[in-house]
Structures are given as C-alpha cells and as structure tokens.
Amino acid sequence: MKTLILLVEGSTEEVVYSSILKKLYSGRKVECRDAPTPLKTLIRPLMIRPPRGRLTCYVLERGDLVVIVNCGGYENLKNMIRRLLKRRELLEALTQLDIRIAIAADRDKNPAESIRGLLSSMGLQATGGDTLTVEFGGAKLAIHVIEQGDEWGTATGEIEDELRKLVETLRPELQRAAEKVEEAYGPLTDKQKLLIYLALLERRPKIRELYELFREAVAAASRDAILSLGLAKGLGRALG
C-alpha cells in the first residue's frame, strides 16, 4: 500500500483534489485515526499545533491511502514541510510504509525551486526535478511538486487557470459572457474569466457554494478532460 501525504495551500485545492480522487481513483473518505500507527504518529502534530492543518484521508480503490493536508496558505505549507521533515518519527514511518509527500502549489510561486531552497536551508540535499529525493538515515523520501496553473496565453500561473476549464465543461455557454466582456474591455486572464463565471452561476455567492461548483465541475467533466489538467497529471505521478 502506498501512502501519499498531499500538502495543499487552501480550501479550493482541498475540494478539487478530493473531488479528483473520488472521480479518477474511486476514493472514499475514511477516518484519519484509523491510519496505520506509524503514519498516524507522524501526522498527529500537524493537527494540534500551529500552524494547524485540516487533514482529510481517502482510501483509493486499489488500496492506497492519501492524506490531504489543508495548510491555509503557502507559507504555512512550507512550515508544514519543515515540521514533517524534522519529526524523528519520519524515519520509522519510512522504514515501515511506502510514504511519499506531494506539494501542490501555484506555478507563479515557483514551488519546485522554492521547496528545493527550503530543503537546502535544512541541510538536506535534494536530487531530481519535479520529483525531489532526499535521504534520511539511509531511507529515501520522494517529494513530488505539483505546479498548478498554466504558463501561456491568458494564464496567471494559478489553480484558477485549470478551474476555468472545468467550469467551462460544466457550463460551456458561459464562455459567451466572457467574450462579450472582452469585446468591450479587451482580453481577460483565465482568472478573470473564472470570476465572471462564478458571479453568473451564483448571484449571491457564499464560499461553500462556490466550492460546490468546483465539485460539480469535476463530476461533470470527462475523465479525459480531468486527466488533461496539469494538477491531475501531477497527482497521478505522485500516486505512481
């Protein structure tokens, strides 16, 4: 059984990755307290000391376990990594379980280089590109960096670039509204288009209702459409 600890920036990512796990991997939510003891011991402090993370656990159809940690911001995400890598329980967990870490962050933050720099500041030498490998007492740990967002055209290098595609899958007629705005005011970024779509879909938006739209978009999109997204490809690489 593989175990993936997936650190995400915030609630939007938490909702999207949870939905993808359900859609692509038949993931079902389980209680984190039922995780194997070495893993449970390793992640428990992430829930009880600042910066606290909200943990959600999923078992996939093939038996793998994914722990999604909502870190509440990119700086907190980096602090979570430090805390995990400093835990003496990490080596014990690595020797007993097939554990890997994935970090999902917006491309505009240059997360691969940012995480590499963080590891270097901790005295850890990392090898590799989007998948970094570090050693602990003879055990190796893979750290997968999932860069969210596109890097061409009207993209902003944020997860909103990819969510725009999903919402258009759910409601393709909304694209005409964005085109009308562009005719009057000029080109829009992907993020601006997404905000227009959300405003039209929910006239009196509440955060939870917007998250529900993202869940619906993932559910409505075809497997091929989801698999074409950078964040889904990155998740697939991390799961192996």
C-alpha positions in Angstrom: 0.0 0.0 0.0 1.3 3.4 -1.0 0.7 6.4 1.3 0.7 9.9 -0.1 0.8 13.0 2.2 -0.6 15.7 -0.1 0.0 19.3 1.2 -2.2 21.9 -0.4 -2.4 25.6 0.0 -6.1 26.1 0.9 -9.7 25.1 0.7 -10.1 25.4 -3.0 -7.3 22.9 -3.6 -8.7 20.6 -0.9 -12.0 20.5 -2.6 -10.6 20.0 -6.1 -8.1 17.2 -5.2 -10.7 15.5 -3.0 -13.1 15.5 -6.0 -10.4 14.2 -8.4 -9.6 11.3 -6.0 -13.2 10.3 -6.0 -13.7 10.8 -9.8 -10.5 9.2 -11.1 -9.5 6.8 -8.3 -12.8 5.8 -6.7 -11.5 7.3 -3.4 -13.6 7.1 -0.3 -13.3 9.3 2.8 -12.1 7.5 5.9 -11.2 8.5 9.5 -7.5 9.5 9.7 -7.4 8.0 13.2 -7.7 4.6 11.5 -4.5 5.1 9.6 -1.5 2.8 10.2 0.2 3.6 13.5 3.5 4.9 12.1 1.6 7.3 9.8 -0.8 8.4 12.5 2.0 9.2 14.9 3.8 11.1 12.2 0.9 13.4 11.2 -0.8 13.9 14.5 1.2 17.1 15.5 0.0 18.7 12.2 -3.5 18.9 13.6 -2.7 20.0 17.1 0.0 22.7 17.0 0.1 26.0 15.0 0.1 26.2 12.1 -2.7 23.6 12.2 -3.7 21.8 9.1 -7.1 20.3 8.3 -6.5 16.6 7.5 -8.7 14.5 5.3 -8.0 10.9 4.5 -9.0 8.9 1.5 -8.6 5.2 0.6 -8.4 4.6 -3.1 -9.9 1.7 -5.0 -6.5 0.0 -5.3 -5.9 0.3 -1.6 -3.6 3.3 -1.4 -4.1 5.9 1.2 -4.0 9.7 0.6 -3.8 12.2 3.4 -4.8 15.7 2.2 -3.4 18.5 4.5 -5.1 21.9 4.0 -2.3 24.2 5.2 -4.0 27.5 5.0 -1.6 29.4 2.7 1.7 28.8 1.0 3.9 30.0 3.9 2.1 27.6 6.2 2.6 24.9 3.7 6.3 25.4 3.8 6.2 25.3 7.6 4.3 22.0 7.4 7.1 20.5 5.3 9.7 21.7 7.9 7.7 20.1 10.7 7.2 16.8 8.9 10.9 16.5 7.9 12.1 17.4 11.4 10.0 14.6 13.0 12.1 11.8 14.4 9.1 9.6 13.7 9.6 10.1 9.9 12.5 7.6 9.6 10.5 5.0 11.4 7.5 5.6 9.2 9.7 5.4 6.0 11.1 2.1 7.1 7.6 0.6 7.7 5.5 2.2 5.0 5.7 3.3 1.4 5.4 7.0 2.1 5.8 9.9 -0.3 5.0 13.6 0.0 3.3 15.8 -2.6 3.2 19.6 -2.5 0.5 21.3 -4.6 1.1 25.0 -5.2 0.5 27.6 -7.8 3.1 27.8 -10.6 3.6 31.6 -10.1 5.3 30.8 -6.7 7.9 28.7 -8.5 7.3 25.9 -5.9 9.9 23.4 -7.2 12.8 25.8 -6.7 11.2 27.2 -3.5 11.0 23.7 -2.0 14.5 22.9 -3.1 15.7 26.0 -1.4 13.8 25.1 1.8 15.4 21.7 1.8 18.8 23.2 1.3 18.2 25.5 4.3 17.5 22.5 6.4 20.8 20.9 5.4 19.1 18.4 3.1 20.4 17.7 -0.4 17.6 17.1 -2.9 18.1 15.4 -6.3 15.7 15.5 -9.2 13.3 18.0 -10.8 9.6 18.0 -10.2 10.1 14.9 -8.0 12.8 15.6 -5.4 14.5 12.8 -3.5 16.1 13.3 0.0 17.7 10.7 2.3 17.1 10.2 6.0 19.4 7.7 7.7 19.6 5.5 4.6 15.9 5.8 3.8 14.8 7.8 0.8 11.8 10.1 0.6 10.2 11.2 -2.6 8.8 14.8 -2.6 6.6 15.4 -5.6 5.9 19.1 -6.6 2.6 19.6 -8.4 2.7 23.0 -10.1 -0.8 24.3 -10.6 -1.9 26.6 -13.4 -0.8 27.2 -17.0 2.1 29.3 -18.3 1.0 30.6 -21.6 -1.6 32.9 -23.2 -4.0 34.4 -20.7 -2.9 32.1 -17.9 -1.9 33.5 -14.5 0.1 30.5 -13.2 -2.6 29.8 -10.6 -5.0 27.0 -10.0 -7.8 29.3 -11.4 -6.4 28.6 -14.8 -7.3 25.0 -14.5 -10.6 25.6 -12.7 -11.7 27.8 -15.6 -11.5 24.8 -17.9 -13.5 22.7 -15.5 -16.3 25.3 -15.1 -16.5 25.7 -18.9 -17.0 21.9 -19.0 -19.9 22.3 -16.6 -21.4 25.3 -18.3 -19.9 25.9 -21.8 -22.4 28.7 -22.6 -20.7 30.9 -20.0 -17.8 31.5 -22.5 -20.0 33.8 -24.5 -20.4 36.1 -21.5 -16.6 36.4 -21.2 -16.3 37.1 -24.9 -18.8 39.9 -24.6 -16.7 41.5 -21.8 -13.6 41.1 -23.9 -15.3 42.8 -26.8 -15.9 45.8 -24.6 -12.9 45.9 -22.4 -10.1 43.8 -24.0 -8.5 40.5 -23.2 -9.2 38.8 -19.9 -7.0 36.5 -17.9 -8.2 32.9 -17.1 -8.7 34.0 -13.5 -10.9 37.0 -14.5 -13.0 34.7 -16.7 -13.4 32.3 -13.8 -14.6 35.1 -11.6 -17.1 36.2 -14.2 -18.4 32.6 -14.5 -18.8 32.3 -10.7 -20.6 35.6 -10.4 -23.1 34.4 -13.1 -23.6 31.0 -11.6 -24.1 32.3 -8.0 -25.5 35.8 -7.8 -25.2 36.0 -4.0 -22.1 33.8 -3.6 -21.0 32.2 -0.4 -17.7 30.4 -0.2 -19.2 27.0 0.4 -21.5 27.3 -2.6 -18.6 28.2 -4.8 -16.7 25.2 -3.6 -19.7 23.1 -4.5 -19.5 24.4 -8.1 -15.9 23.1 -8.3 -17.1 19.7 -7.1 -19.9 19.7 -9.7 -17.4 20.7 -12.4 -15.1 17.8 -11.6 -18.1 15.4 -11.5 -19.4 16.7 -14.8 -16.1 16.7 -16.7 -15.0 13.6 -18.6 -12.1 11.5 -17.4 -10.0 12.7 -20.4 -10.8 16.3 -19.6 -9.6 15.9 -16.0 -6.6 13.9 -16.9 -5.5 16.7 -19.3 -5.2 19.1 -16.4 -1.7 19.8 -15.1 -2.8 19.2 -11.5 -4.3 15.9 -12.3 -1.2 14.8 -14.1 0.9 15.8 -11.2 -1.3 13.9 -8.8 -1.0 10.8 -11.0 2.8 11.0 -11.0 2.8 11.3 -7.2 0.5 8.3 -6.8 2.6 6.2 -9.2 
